[in-house]
């Protein structure tokens, strides 16, 4: 595959510019690379002391009563990390994987597992001699539940750092809550909503992985240029993360001359997909689907039963995560996708992580959820180590150190841009014999997919209808 050509990118900017008025009407929807080198499009600053007015968190009108930890200075006595993921609902299995990632990072800092259950904690971890306490809470992938669980960890348990959440809309809701508490730091887990960091960023919110659009980078170009598709349909869950996946695919595909015949949006947790499958036009070349967990499993099985995959499928990143592939078996064979995790990356860090994961949680293999929660937690622990475990200044020095984190993770190098959003490698992939195999490594993908930030951001958030595409 060739990465998007200059001619395609030029047409893309023209398409996006033409869609500006339409997008404004949609409103908001609420590795081998050198890690020290960043793409020009991000213009990433390494001076954490310099922030724009947009980055500065507003002073809260009122804050919760300080906990004993806050009052005494948590940098001296203890640091509480609150971990939140979807431990209930359609993504419950993914939540289990997430907590494995958090715990693995804490084990590297002297921790010991309290038990084998998902909600069992870790004791004995410390950074620079300061004890680390882990608090675990679950959500069901809905924003309200995620906020209440996080509020409990912050206001009752005294959490200084929150790792999570898992789902897109949850991340947007937690950003709004955490923004009002500048002394609390949110290190995103796998919430992949683009606007968690791209628009209206909060100074105390950090993401060390890609967003939904970044995870889907390259798929639209590959579908058009290599697979020869010209007209597609999309089927996706109806919330912010799938909007970003569909948006990224159509941005590339339509700029090259492709069109979308139908965009079909399904409620999260759908069991029966027959009526949605019936809406797919019979004359399209392919169907791009963006789902995760049991939703992806149910959709592919029913699509296979109803159609025999007479129209080929192209997958979103979490639709073919390893946690899903094990359930789909041969039904997933040949599926094309892009994403942050691939089984044959050839990275020593990936192989070491896979061995480490299996030794602690036998039978588990690397996936988006255990890897990203591990990277988030370890990034926070490394920044804490750099400041000697002292967050008594309201976490200012810690957050500055966190913004400067640059290291080679199990899935490649990571650095952060001005909005504290990761610049990372992605992998164009094909499912072969139940595993993700690399078609091409796409290095240093940034939040604007390589385009000028101002021109990209002004087009508006991806939504059910944005970007427009004939």
Protein Blocks (a to p, Z undefined) as FASTA:
>chain_A
ZZddfklmmmmmmmmmmmmmmmmmnopaedjbdfkbccfklopafbfkbccfklpccddf
bdcdddfklmnopmlmoccddddddfehjklmmmmmmmmmmmmmmmmnopacfbjbfklc
cehiaeehiacdddddddehiaklmmmmmmmmmmmnopabdcddfbfklmmmmmmmmmmm
mkbccddfklcbfklmmgopafkbccfbdcfklmmgoklmmmmmmnopabdcddddddfk
lmmmmmmmmmmmmmnopacfbdcdddehiablmlmmmmpcfkbfbdcdddehjllmmmmm
mmmmmnoomaccdddfklmgfklmmmnmmmlgoiacddfbdfklopaklmmmmmmmmmmm
ghiacdfklmmmmmmmmmmmmmmmmnoopaknoommmmmmmmmgccddfkbccdddfkop
acddddddddeehiacdfbdcehiafknopafklmmmnopadfklccdZZ
